[in-house]
Amino acid sequence: MNIITVTGNSVKDIELKATPSGSFVGNGTIAVRRDFKNKQTGEYETDFINFVALGKTAEIMAQYVNKGDHFGITGRLQIRIWNKDDGTKQYFTEIVVNSFDFPQKKKEGASNNQYANNNAPAPMEVTESDLPF
């Protein structure tokens, strides 16, 4: 079973593109803080995870998820492999988004991890017919 759920902050606005068939593809990066501190620095480290959303999910994410927003995604981990011109293998790891949680808005005067309940709609589901491949 290949299911992954992460919660973090959007590193940039989602880049939305249309395919020749008219479907949408949205690409972004989510910054996810690790739950332990680095022994040398005493600081939390962060993983920057690429994701791709398809169809209506991509459109809605591009509309509501902005740089710096705190949100969550659920999907499957995908690793694409191809050979470069020099014959070496190139790897690209990303999450293919099935659903997402709408961004939480910070309470006024709150610290980074205190968010207001924004009564957002339920996460969207992506069906096989939404996939461009």
WOZIRA-V849455 format. One record per helix or strand. SS is the DSSP state (@ for helix, = for strand). FROM is the first residue (numbers start at 1). TO is the last residue. If there is no record, write none. Layout:
# WOZIRA-V849455
ss: (SS | SS)
from: (FROM | FROM)
to: (TO | TO)
This chain:
# WOZIRA-V849455
ss: (= | = | = | = | @ | = | = | = | = | @)
from: (4 | 15 | 24 | 44 | 55 | 70 | 89 | 106 | 115 | 128)
to: (10 | 18 | 37 | 54 | 64 | 83 | 104 | 106 | 115 | 130)
